[in-house]
Amino acid sequence: MNKIYLIVLAVWLGLVGVPAASAHEFSGYVSGEMQLFPENPNHAGQRDQSASLAFQAEYYHEFKNGSSFTFVPFYRLDSADAKRTHFDIRELTYLCCMRISNCGSGCARSSGR
């Protein structure tokens, strides 16, 4: 888990060093979820309540030449389920625009419909 934080920090520090050439865009959301069960749990380890918080941020930067960079981290904290508490990178892409053609590199989460 510490490696993930170091990668995120390195990416962020790299972005801070980018000169203010064109557009910097920040967006995101925070959401909460709570579950309450009126009856007592039937099995050991079950809880009668749980809560979770989710945080997602998005950073988008467009360079003067039309190239762009997008970074979307996500973090969920769950009070009842340790497997549900996690950090991941939903999108990390770089699109390079050149006179002749465009090329891109990165990873993104797809809904796969």
N, CA, C and O atoms as a printed pandas DataFrame, in Angstrom:
     atom_number atom_name residue_name chain_id  residue_number  x_coord  y_coord  z_coord
0              1         N          MET        A               1    0.818   -1.195    0.000
1              2        CA          MET        A               1    0.000    0.000    0.000
2              3         C          MET        A               1    0.859    1.254    0.000
3              4         O          MET        A               1    0.476    2.252   -0.610
4              5         N          ASN        A               2    2.023    1.233    0.673
5              6        CA          ASN        A               2    2.890    2.403    0.706
6              7         C          ASN        A               2    3.435    2.737   -0.677
7              8         O          ASN        A               2    3.666    3.906   -0.982
8              9         N          LYS        A               3    3.644    1.717   -1.522
9             10        CA          LYS        A               3    4.115    1.966   -2.881
10            11         C          LYS        A               3    3.101    2.778   -3.666
11            12         O          LYS        A               3    3.473    3.649   -4.452
12            13         N          ILE        A               4    1.816    2.495   -3.454
13            14        CA          ILE        A               4    0.768    3.232   -4.155
14            15         C          ILE        A               4    0.815    4.707   -3.779
15            16         O          ILE        A               4    0.719    5.577   -4.645
16            17         N          TYR        A               5    0.964    4.987   -2.486
17            18        CA          TYR        A               5    1.030    6.379   -2.049
18            19         C          TYR        A               5    2.247    7.078   -2.644
19            20         O          TYR        A               5    2.163    8.254   -3.000
20            21         N          LEU        A               6    3.371    6.383   -2.760
21            22        CA          LEU        A               6    4.570    6.982   -3.353
22            23         C          LEU        A               6    4.364    7.273   -4.838
23            24         O          LEU        A               6    4.816    8.302   -5.341
24            25         N          ILE        A               7    3.681    6.365   -5.538
25            26        CA          ILE        A               7    3.402    6.595   -6.962
26            27         C          ILE        A               7    2.496    7.808   -7.131
27            28         O          ILE        A               7    2.751    8.666   -7.977
28            29         N          VAL        A               8    1.431    7.881   -6.321
29            30        CA          VAL        A               8    0.508    9.021   -6.401
30            31         C          VAL        A               8    1.245   10.321   -6.087
31            32         O          VAL        A               8    1.038   11.327   -6.767
32            33         N          LEU        A               9    2.095   10.311   -5.074
33            34        CA          LEU        A               9    2.866   11.496   -4.709
34            35         C          LEU        A               9    3.809   11.904   -5.838
35            36         O          LEU        A               9    3.937   13.092   -6.137
36            37         N          ALA        A              10    4.466   10.937   -6.465
37            38        CA          ALA        A              10    5.383   11.239   -7.573
38            39         C          ALA        A              10    4.639   11.855   -8.753
39            40         O          ALA        A              10    5.115   12.814   -9.361
40            41         N          VAL        A              11    3.459   11.295   -9.077
41            42        CA          VAL        A              11    2.652   11.847  -10.174
42            43         C          VAL        A              11    2.220   13.265   -9.833
43            44         O          VAL        A              11    2.307   14.163  -10.671
44            45         N          TRP        A              12    1.752   13.468   -8.596
45            46        CA          TRP        A              12    1.298   14.795   -8.181
46            47         C          TRP        A              12    2.436   15.810   -8.231
47            48         O          TRP        A              12    2.252   16.916   -8.738
48            49         N          LEU        A              13    3.607   15.449   -7.714
49            50        CA          LEU        A              13    4.745   16.363   -7.738
50            51         C          LEU        A              13    5.165   16.672   -9.168
51            52         O          LEU        A              13    5.585   17.789   -9.467
52            53         N          GLY        A              14    5.055   15.700  -10.035
53            54        CA          GLY        A              14    5.345   15.941  -11.444
54            55         C          GLY        A              14    4.386   16.931  -12.060
55            56         O          GLY        A              14    4.782   17.731  -12.908
56            57         N          LEU        A              15    3.123   16.892  -11.648
57            58        CA          LEU        A              15    2.125   17.818  -12.178
58            59         C          LEU        A              15    2.320   19.221  -11.634
59            60         O          LEU        A              15    2.112   20.201  -12.348
60            61         N          VAL        A              16    2.713   19.322  -10.391
61            62        CA          VAL        A              16    2.926   20.641   -9.792
62            63         C          VAL        A              16    4.059   21.356  -10.513
63            64         O          VAL        A              16    4.056   22.581  -10.635
64            65         N          GLY        A              17    5.029   20.581  -10.991
65            66        CA          GLY        A              17    6.164   21.165  -11.697
66            67         C          GLY        A              17    5.857   21.566  -13.128
67            68         O          GLY        A              17    6.677   22.222  -13.771
68            69         N          VAL        A              18    4.682   21.184  -13.646
69            70        CA          VAL        A              18    4.306   21.534  -15.015
70            71         C          VAL        A              18    3.979   23.024  -15.083
71            72         O          VAL        A              18    3.165   23.507  -14.296
72            73         N          PRO        A              19    4.594   23.759  -16.003
73            74        CA          PRO        A              19    4.272   25.183  -16.102
74            75         C          PRO        A              19    2.818   25.398  -16.503
75            76         O          PRO        A              19    2.231   24.594  -17.228
76            77         N          ALA        A              20    2.259   26.479  -16.026
77            78        CA          ALA        A              20    0.853   26.786  -16.313
78            79         C          ALA        A              20    0.716   27.184  -17.772
79            80         O          ALA        A              20    0.662   28.370  -18.096
80            81         N          ALA        A              21    0.660   26.194  -18.650
81            82        CA          ALA        A              21    0.642   26.446  -20.078
82            83         C          ALA        A              21   -0.776   26.672  -20.587
83            84         O          ALA        A              21   -1.031   27.658  -21.277
84            85         N          SER        A              22   -1.681   25.794  -20.264
85            86        CA          SER        A              22   -3.038   25.898  -20.776
86            87         C          SER        A              22   -4.046   25.647  -19.665
87            88         O          SER        A              22   -4.164   26.441  -18.732
88            89         N          ALA        A              23   -4.761   24.552  -19.768
89            90        CA          ALA        A              23   -5.880   24.315  -18.855
90            91         C          ALA        A              23   -5.550   23.280  -17.787
91            92         O          ALA        A              23   -5.075   22.186  -18.090
92            93         N          HIS        A              24   -5.808   23.642  -16.541
93            94        CA          HIS        A              24   -5.768   22.703  -15.419
94            95         C          HIS        A              24   -7.197   22.593  -14.918
95            96         O          HIS        A              24   -7.840   23.607  -14.649
96            97         N          GLU        A              25   -7.698   21.374  -14.790
97            98        CA          GLU        A              25   -9.060   21.185  -14.294
98            99         C          GLU        A              25   -9.043   20.183  -13.148
99           100         O          GLU        A              25   -8.448   19.111  -13.260
100          101         N          PHE        A              26   -9.697   20.534  -12.046
101          102        CA          PHE        A              26   -9.854   19.652  -10.896
102          103         C          PHE        A              26  -11.339   19.437  -10.665
103          104         O          PHE        A              26  -12.125   20.382  -10.732
104          105         N          SER        A              27  -11.724   18.203  -10.393
105          106        CA          SER        A              27  -13.103   17.902  -10.027
106          107         C          SER        A              27  -13.095   16.637   -9.169
107          108         O          SER        A              27  -12.049   16.020   -8.968
108          109         N          GLY        A              28  -14.254   16.263   -8.674
109          110        CA          GLY        A              28  -14.332   15.054   -7.872
110          111         C          GLY        A              28  -15.601   15.005   -7.067
111          112         O          GLY        A              28  -16.483   15.854   -7.194
112          113         N          TYR        A              29  -15.673   13.985   -6.230
113          114        CA          TYR        A              29  -16.838   13.857   -5.364
114          115         C          TYR        A              29  -16.483   13.100   -4.089
115          116         O          TYR        A              29  -15.481   12.387   -4.017
116          117         N          VAL        A              30  -17.326   13.278   -3.101
117          118        CA          VAL        A              30  -17.261   12.538   -1.848
118          119         C          VAL        A              30  -18.672   12.011   -1.617
119          120         O          VAL        A              30  -19.648   12.752   -1.733
120          121         N          SER        A              31  -18.770   10.719   -1.287
121          122        CA          SER        A              31  -20.095   10.162   -1.018
122          123         C          SER        A              31  -20.057    9.318    0.250
123          124         O          SER        A              31  -19.022    8.761    0.617
124          125         N          GLY        A              32  -21.182    9.240    0.896
125          126        CA          GLY        A              32  -21.308    8.444    2.102
126          127         C          GLY        A              32  -22.433    7.440    1.972
127          128         O          GLY        A              32  -23.395    7.647    1.232
128          129         N          GLU        A              33  -22.292    6.353    2.704
129          130        CA          GLU        A              33  -23.307    5.303    2.668
130          131         C          GLU        A              33  -23.434    4.722    4.069
131          132         O          GLU        A              33  -22.428    4.465    4.731
132          133         N          MET        A              34  -24.658    4.516    4.520
133          134        CA          MET        A              34  -24.871    3.932    5.840
134          135         C          MET        A              34  -25.949    2.862    5.742
135          136         O          MET        A              34  -26.967    3.048    5.077
136          137         N          GLN        A              35  -25.710    1.735    6.417
137          138        CA          GLN        A              35  -26.689    0.651    6.458
138          139         C          GLN        A              35  -27.020    0.351    7.911
139          140         O          GLN        A              35  -26.129    0.180    8.743
140          141         N          LEU        A              36  -28.315    0.290    8.204
141          142        CA          LEU        A              36  -28.794   -0.064    9.541
142          143         C          LEU        A              36  -29.764   -1.228    9.397
143          144         O          LEU        A              36  -30.660   -1.197    8.554
144          145         N          PHE        A              37  -29.582   -2.249   10.218
145          146        CA          PHE        A              37  -30.441   -3.420   10.176
146          147         C          PHE        A              37  -31.222   -3.493   11.485
147          148         O          PHE        A              37  -30.616   -3.477   12.556
148          149         N          PRO        A              38  -32.548   -3.573   11.426
149          150        CA          PRO        A              38  -33.361   -3.529   12.644
150          151         C          PRO        A              38  -33.245   -4.786   13.516
151          152         O          PRO        A              38  -33.482   -4.723   14.723
152          153         N          GLU        A              39  -32.884   -5.918   12.917
153          154        CA          GLU        A              39  -32.786   -7.159   13.678
154          155         C          GLU        A              39  -31.331   -7.448   14.043
155          156         O          GLU        A              39  -30.406   -6.954   13.399
156          157         N          ASN        A              40  -31.145   -8.256   15.086
157          158        CA          ASN        A              40  -29.801   -8.648   15.512
158          159         C          ASN        A              40  -29.157   -9.559   14.471
159          160         O          ASN        A              40  -29.869  -10.289   13.780
160          161         N          PRO        A              41  -27.830   -9.536   14.339
161          162        CA          PRO        A              41  -27.140  -10.410   13.380
162          163         C          PRO        A              41  -27.351  -11.891   13.713
163          164         O          PRO        A              41  -27.446  -12.267   14.882
164          165         N          ASN        A              42  -27.423  -12.718   12.680
165          166        CA          ASN        A              42  -27.610  -14.159   12.861
166          167         C          ASN        A              42  -26.295  -14.905   13.052
167          168         O          ASN        A              42  -26.280  -15.967   13.675
168          169         N          HIS        A              43  -25.196  -14.374   12.533
169          170        CA          HIS        A              43  -23.919  -15.077   12.539
170          171         C          HIS        A              43  -22.841  -14.220   13.194
171          172         O          HIS        A              43  -22.912  -12.991   13.199
172          173         N          ALA        A              44  -21.843  -14.902   13.746
173          174        CA          ALA        A              44  -20.710  -14.187   14.350
174          175         C          ALA        A              44  -19.976  -13.399   13.259
175          176         O          ALA        A              44  -19.796  -13.890   12.145
176          177         N          GLY        A              45  -19.571  -12.218   13.580
177          178        CA          GLY        A              45  -18.866  -11.373   12.615
178          179         C          GLY        A              45  -19.770  -10.414   11.859
179          180         O          GLY        A              45  -19.286   -9.452   11.263
180          181         N          GLN        A              46  -21.077  -10.659   11.873
181          182        CA          GLN        A              46  -21.995   -9.734   11.217
182          183         C          GLN        A              46  -22.254   -8.552   12.140
183          184         O          GLN        A              46  -22.200   -8.678   13.364
184          185         N          ARG        A              47  -22.535   -7.411   11.540
185          186        CA          ARG        A              47  -22.844   -6.207   12.312
186          187         C          ARG        A              47  -24.270   -5.756   12.026
187          188         O          ARG        A              47  -24.849   -6.088   10.992
188          189         N          ASP        A              48  -24.817   -4.999   12.956
189          190        CA          ASP        A              48  -26.157   -4.464   12.732
190          191         C          ASP        A              48  -26.121   -3.087   12.079
191          192         O          ASP        A              48  -27.168   -2.489   11.834
192          193         N          GLN        A              49  -24.923   -2.582   11.798
193          194        CA          GLN        A              49  -24.776   -1.297   11.115
194          195         C          GLN        A              49  -23.415   -1.230   10.408
195          196         O          GLN        A              49  -22.473   -1.926   10.788
196          197         N          SER        A              50  -23.332   -0.401    9.398
197          198        CA          SER        A              50  -22.050   -0.156    8.730
198          199         C          SER        A              50  -22.118    1.197    8.031
199          200         O          SER        A              50  -23.195    1.702    7.715
200          201         N          ALA        A              51  -20.961    1.757    7.804
201          202        CA          ALA        A              51  -20.870    3.043    7.107
202          203         C          ALA        A              51  -19.650    3.012    6.192
203          204         O          ALA        A              51  -18.666    2.330    6.477
204          205         N          SER        A              52  -19.725    3.748    5.107
205          206        CA          SER        A              52  -18.569    3.854    4.224
206          207         C          SER        A              52  -18.520    5.245    3.614
207          208         O          SER        A              52  -19.544    5.902    3.423
208          209         N          LEU        A              53  -17.304    5.674    3.314
209          210        CA          LEU        A              53  -17.055    6.942    2.623
210          211         C          LEU        A              53  -16.251    6.653    1.372
211          212         O          LEU        A              53  -15.335    5.831    1.394
212          213         N          ALA        A              54  -16.589    7.323    0.283
213          214        CA          ALA        A              54  -15.854    7.180   -0.968
214          215         C          ALA        A              54  -15.397    8.551   -1.432
215          216         O          ALA        A              54  -16.148    9.524   -1.367
216          217         N          PHE        A              55  -14.147    8.621   -1.905
217          218        CA          PHE        A              55  -13.558    9.862   -2.404
218          219         C          PHE        A              55  -13.008    9.596   -3.798
219          220         O          PHE        A              55  -12.253    8.646   -4.005
220          221         N          GLN        A              56  -13.383   10.427   -4.739
221          222        CA          GLN        A              56  -12.800   10.335   -6.077
222          223         C          GLN        A              56  -12.454   11.735   -6.553
223          224         O          GLN        A              56  -13.281   12.644   -6.491
224          225         N          ALA        A              57  -11.246   11.902   -7.020
225          226        CA          ALA        A              57  -10.797   13.185   -7.550
226          227         C          ALA        A              57  -10.421   12.992   -9.012
227          228         O          ALA        A              57  -10.116   11.878   -9.440
228          229         N          GLU        A              58  -10.444   14.067   -9.766
229          230        CA          GLU        A              58   -9.996   14.010  -11.154
230          231         C          GLU        A              58   -9.154   15.239  -11.458
231          232         O          GLU        A              58   -9.537   16.368  -11.152
232          233         N          TYR        A              59   -8.005   14.996  -12.062
233          234        CA          TYR        A              59   -7.148   16.077  -12.524
234          235         C          TYR        A              59   -6.984   15.916  -14.027
235          236         O          TYR        A              59   -6.646   14.836  -14.511
236          237         N          TYR        A              60   -7.226   17.001  -14.764
237          238        CA          TYR        A              60   -7.066   16.998  -16.217
238          239         C          TYR        A              60   -6.236   18.208  -16.594
239          240         O          TYR        A              60   -6.478   19.319  -16.122
240          241         N          HIS        A              61   -5.256   17.979  -17.450
241          242        CA          HIS        A              61   -4.423   19.083  -17.925
242          243         C          HIS        A              61   -4.282   18.974  -19.427
243          244         O          HIS        A              61   -3.965   17.910  -19.958
244          245         N          GLU        A              62   -4.519   20.078  -20.105
245          246        CA          GLU        A              62   -4.310   20.130  -21.552
246          247         C          GLU        A              62   -3.138   21.060  -21.834
247          248         O          GLU        A              62   -3.115   22.208  -21.390
248          249         N          PHE        A              63   -2.179   20.548  -22.571
249          250        CA          PHE        A              63   -0.979   21.307  -22.903
250          251         C          PHE        A              63   -1.233   22.192  -24.127
251          252         O          PHE        A              63   -2.231   22.020  -24.828
252          253         N          LYS        A              64   -0.327   23.136  -24.375
253          254        CA          LYS        A              64   -0.477   24.067  -25.488
254          255         C          LYS        A              64   -0.571   23.363  -26.836
255          256         O          LYS        A              64   -1.275   23.827  -27.732
256          257         N          ASN        A              65    0.141   22.236  -26.983
257          258        CA          ASN        A              65    0.144   21.530  -28.271
258          259         C          ASN        A              65   -1.070   20.624  -28.463
259          260         O          ASN        A              65   -1.164   19.941  -29.482
260          261         N          GLY        A              66   -2.002   20.601  -27.507
261          262        CA          GLY        A              66   -3.203   19.777  -27.623
262          263         C          GLY        A              66   -3.107   18.446  -26.908
263          264         O          GLY        A              66   -4.116   17.758  -26.757
264          265         N          SER        A              67   -1.912   18.062  -26.459
265          266        CA          SER        A              67   -1.756   16.835  -25.680
266          267         C          SER        A              67   -2.461   17.001  -24.335
267          268         O          SER        A              67   -2.658   18.121  -23.866
268          269         N          SER        A              68   -2.839   15.883  -23.721
269          270        CA          SER        A              68   -3.544   15.974  -22.444
270          271         C          SER        A              68   -3.110   14.866  -21.492
271          272         O          SER        A              68   -2.598   13.826  -21.908
272          273         N          PHE        A              69   -3.329   15.117  -20.193
273          274        CA          PHE        A              69   -3.008   14.183  -19.125
274          275         C          PHE        A              69   -4.207   14.120  -18.191
275          276         O          PHE        A              69   -4.754   15.156  -17.813
276          277         N          THR        A              70   -4.624   12.902  -17.813
277          278        CA          THR        A              70   -5.745   12.716  -16.896
278          279         C          THR        A              70   -5.341   11.745  -15.790
279          280         O          THR        A              70   -4.734   10.707  -16.054
280          281         N          PHE        A              71   -5.687   12.095  -14.543
281          282        CA          PHE        A              71   -5.394   11.254  -13.389
282          283         C          PHE        A              71   -6.630   11.222  -12.496
283          284         O          PHE        A              71   -7.105   12.265  -12.047
284          285         N          VAL        A              72   -7.157   10.001  -12.238
285          286        CA          VAL        A              72   -8.361    9.841  -11.423
286          287         C          VAL        A              72   -8.105    8.783  -10.339
287          288         O          VAL        A              72   -8.213    7.587  -10.610
288          289         N          PRO        A              73   -7.764    9.215   -9.108
289          290        CA          PRO        A              73   -7.625    8.254   -8.004
290          291         C          PRO        A              73   -8.966    8.070   -7.288
291          292         O          PRO        A              73   -9.840    8.935   -7.347
292          293         N          PHE        A              74   -9.113    6.917   -6.605
293          294        CA          PHE        A              74  -10.337    6.603   -5.874
294          295         C          PHE        A              74   -9.958    5.940   -4.556
295          296         O          PHE        A              74   -9.033    5.128   -4.511
296          297         N          TYR        A              75  -10.675    6.285   -3.476
297          298        CA          TYR        A              75  -10.440    5.656   -2.177
298          299         C          TYR        A              75  -11.775    5.415   -1.493
299          300         O          TYR        A              75  -12.619    6.309   -1.436
300          301         N          ARG        A              76  -11.968    4.201   -0.972
301          302        CA          ARG        A              76  -13.169    3.878   -0.188
302          303         C          ARG        A              76  -12.728    3.379    1.181
303          304         O          ARG        A              76  -11.819    2.558    1.298
304          305         N          LEU        A              77  -13.394    3.893    2.217
305          306        CA          LEU        A              77  -13.166    3.478    3.593
306          307         C          LEU        A              77  -14.472    2.885    4.110
307          308         O          LEU        A              77  -15.498    3.566    4.132
308          309         N          ASP        A              78  -14.439    1.608    4.530
309          310        CA          ASP        A              78  -15.640    0.926    5.010
310          311         C          ASP        A              78  -15.432    0.490    6.452
311          312         O          ASP        A              78  -14.393   -0.080    6.786
312          313         N          SER        A              79  -16.415    0.755    7.310
313          314        CA          SER        A              79  -16.283    0.439    8.734
314          315         C          SER        A              79  -16.480   -1.039    9.046
315          316         O          SER        A              79  -16.001   -1.517   10.073
316          317         N          ALA        A              80  -17.174   -1.767    8.182
317          318        CA          ALA        A              80  -17.516   -3.150    8.496
318          319         C          ALA        A              80  -16.771   -4.186    7.661
319          320         O          ALA        A              80  -16.627   -5.328    8.096
320          321         N          ASP        A              81  -16.297   -3.819    6.483
321          322        CA          ASP        A              81  -15.714   -4.795    5.565
322          323         C          ASP        A              81  -14.333   -4.338    5.118
323          324         O          ASP        A              81  -14.208   -3.418    4.309
324          325         N          ALA        A              82  -13.300   -4.980    5.646
325          326        CA          ALA        A              82  -11.923   -4.598    5.308
326          327         C          ALA        A              82  -11.623   -4.840    3.832
327          328         O          ALA        A              82  -10.782   -4.144    3.264
328          329         N          LYS        A              83  -12.284   -5.805    3.193
329          330        CA          LYS        A              83  -12.054   -6.071    1.765
330          331         C          LYS        A              83  -12.620   -4.952    0.892
331          332         O          LYS        A              83  -12.190   -4.767   -0.247
332          333         N          ARG        A              84  -13.579   -4.214    1.427
333          334        CA          ARG        A              84  -14.185   -3.116    0.670
334          335         C          ARG        A              84  -13.372   -1.822    0.802
335          336         O          ARG        A              84  -13.495   -0.930   -0.037
336          337         N          THR        A              85  -12.548   -1.713    1.840
337          338        CA          THR        A              85  -11.672   -0.558    2.001
338          339         C          THR        A              85  -10.508   -0.719    1.034
339          340         O          THR        A              85   -9.751   -1.686    1.126
340          341         N          HIS        A              86  -10.362    0.227    0.105
341          342        CA          HIS        A              86   -9.300    0.100   -0.885
342          343         C          HIS        A              86   -8.990    1.435   -1.559
343          344         O          HIS        A              86   -9.751    2.397   -1.460
344          345         N          PHE        A              87   -7.857    1.460   -2.240
345          346        CA          PHE        A              87   -7.425    2.581   -3.068
346          347         C          PHE        A              87   -7.141    2.030   -4.453
347          348         O          PHE        A              87   -6.535    0.967   -4.588
348          349         N          ASP        A              88   -7.574    2.741   -5.476
349          350        CA          ASP        A              88   -7.170    2.360   -6.831
350          351         C          ASP        A              88   -7.097    3.582   -7.723
351          352         O          ASP        A              88   -7.586    4.657   -7.378
352          353         N          ILE        A              89   -6.487    3.399   -8.856
353          354        CA          ILE        A              89   -6.381    4.455   -9.856
354          355         C          ILE        A              89   -7.373    4.108  -10.951
355          356         O          ILE        A              89   -7.197    3.118  -11.661
356          357         N          ARG        A              90   -8.418    4.921  -11.091
357          358        CA          ARG        A              90   -9.464    4.656  -12.071
358          359         C          ARG        A              90   -9.015    5.028  -13.480
359          360         O          ARG        A              90   -9.414    4.393  -14.456
360          361         N          GLU        A              91   -8.187    6.058  -13.577
361          362        CA          GLU        A              91   -7.690    6.457  -14.891
362          363         C          GLU        A              91   -6.358    7.166  -14.732
363          364         O          GLU        A              91   -6.177    7.989  -13.835
364          365         N          LEU        A              92   -5.437    6.835  -15.612
365          366        CA          LEU        A              92   -4.131    7.486  -15.686
366          367         C          LEU        A              92   -3.724    7.425  -17.150
367          368         O          LEU        A              92   -3.192    6.415  -17.609
368          369         N          THR        A              93   -3.975    8.513  -17.888
369          370        CA          THR        A              93   -3.738    8.500  -19.332
370          371         C          THR        A              93   -2.985    9.747  -19.779
371          372         O          THR        A              93   -3.083   10.815  -19.175
372          373         N          TYR        A              94   -2.234    9.570  -20.855
373          374        CA          TYR        A              94   -1.548   10.675  -21.519
374          375         C          TYR        A              94   -1.823   10.536  -23.003
375          376         O          TYR        A              94   -1.549    9.488  -23.587
376          377         N          LEU        A              95   -2.361   11.574  -23.619
377          378        CA          LEU        A              95   -2.621   11.596  -25.049
378          379         C          LEU        A              95   -1.682   12.612  -25.677
379          380         O          LEU        A              95   -1.700   13.794  -25.334
380          381         N          CYS        A              96   -0.876   12.136  -26.588
381          382        CA          CYS        A              96    0.120   13.000  -27.246
382          383         C          CYS        A              96   -0.396   13.373  -28.633
383          384         O          CYS        A              96   -0.656   12.497  -29.458
384          385         N          CYS        A              97   -0.542   14.654  -28.887
385          386        CA          CYS        A              97   -1.009   15.126  -30.179
386          387         C          CYS        A              97    0.180   15.664  -30.966
387          388         O          CYS        A              97    0.910   16.539  -30.499
388          389         N          MET        A              98    0.357   15.123  -32.168
389          390        CA          MET        A              98    1.430   15.569  -33.058
390          391         C          MET        A              98    0.815   16.045  -34.364
391          392         O          MET        A              98   -0.379   15.857  -34.597
392          393         N          ARG        A              99    1.615   16.652  -35.205
393          394        CA          ARG        A              99    1.097   17.166  -36.476
394          395         C          ARG        A              99    0.553   16.061  -37.368
395          396         O          ARG        A              99   -0.478   16.234  -38.017
396          397         N          ILE        A             100    1.244   14.921  -37.402
397          398        CA          ILE        A             100    0.861   13.848  -38.306
398          399         C          ILE        A             100   -0.196   12.932  -37.697
399          400         O          ILE        A             100   -1.150   12.553  -38.377
400          401         N          SER        A             101   -0.038   12.573  -36.423
401          402        CA          SER        A             101   -0.978   11.641  -35.800
402          403         C          SER        A             101   -1.018   11.844  -34.289
403          404         O          SER        A             101   -0.252   12.633  -33.736
404          405         N          ASN        A             102   -1.908   11.132  -33.641
405          406        CA          ASN        A             102   -2.036   11.149  -32.183
406          407         C          ASN        A             102   -1.666    9.781  -31.632
407          408         O          ASN        A             102   -1.892    8.759  -32.281
408          409         N          CYS        A             103   -1.103    9.766  -30.442
409          410        CA          CYS        A             103   -0.859    8.491  -29.783
410          411         C          CYS        A             103   -1.153    8.670  -28.297
411          412         O          CYS        A             103   -0.998    9.758  -27.743
412          413         N          GLY        A             104   -1.578    7.587  -27.671
413          414        CA          GLY        A             104   -1.934    7.659  -26.268
414          415         C          GLY        A             104   -1.348    6.501  -25.496
415          416         O          GLY        A             104   -0.999    5.459  -26.052
416          417         N          SER        A             105   -1.250    6.716  -24.191
417          418        CA          SER        A             105   -0.730    5.685  -23.313
418          419         C          SER        A             105   -1.411    5.825  -21.968
419          420         O          SER        A             105   -1.716    6.936  -21.536
420          421         N          GLY        A             106   -1.656    4.691  -21.295
421          422        CA          GLY        A             106   -2.237    4.752  -19.972
422          423         C          GLY        A             106   -3.180    3.612  -19.701
423          424         O          GLY        A             106   -3.239    2.635  -20.448
424          425         N          CYS        A             107   -3.923    3.751  -18.613
425          426        CA          CYS        A             107   -4.912    2.740  -18.255
426          427         C          CYS        A             107   -6.173    3.460  -17.782
427          428         O          CYS        A             107   -6.111    4.549  -17.213
428          429         N          ALA        A             108   -7.302    2.831  -18.029
429          430        CA          ALA        A             108   -8.584    3.403  -17.619
430          431         C          ALA        A             108   -9.543    2.273  -17.307
431          432         O          ALA        A             108   -9.428    1.178  -17.857
432          433         N          ARG        A             109  -10.470    2.539  -16.439
433          434        CA          ARG        A             109  -11.498    1.573  -16.069
434          435         C          ARG        A             109  -12.622    1.658  -17.083
435          436         O          ARG        A             109  -13.079    2.752  -17.414
436          437         N          SER        A             110  -13.072    0.513  -17.580
437          438        CA          SER        A             110  -14.130    0.466  -18.578
438          439         C          SER        A             110  -15.360   -0.189  -17.971
439          440         O          SER        A             110  -15.240   -1.110  -17.163
440          441         N          SER        A             111  -16.550    0.283  -18.359
441          442        CA          SER        A             111  -17.772   -0.295  -17.822
442          443         C          SER        A             111  -18.104   -1.628  -18.498
443          444         O          SER        A             111  -18.839   -2.430  -17.922
444          445         N          GLY        A             112  -17.589   -1.886  -19.692
445          446        CA          GLY        A             112  -17.744   -3.175  -20.374
446          447         C          GLY        A             112  -19.176   -3.592  -20.652
447          448         O          GLY        A             112  -19.536   -4.744  -20.409
448          449         N          ARG        A             113  -19.980   -2.711  -21.142
449          450        CA          ARG        A             113  -21.388   -3.036  -21.419
450          451         C          ARG        A             113  -21.550   -3.824  -22.681
451          452         O          ARG        A             113  -22.671   -4.174  -23.051
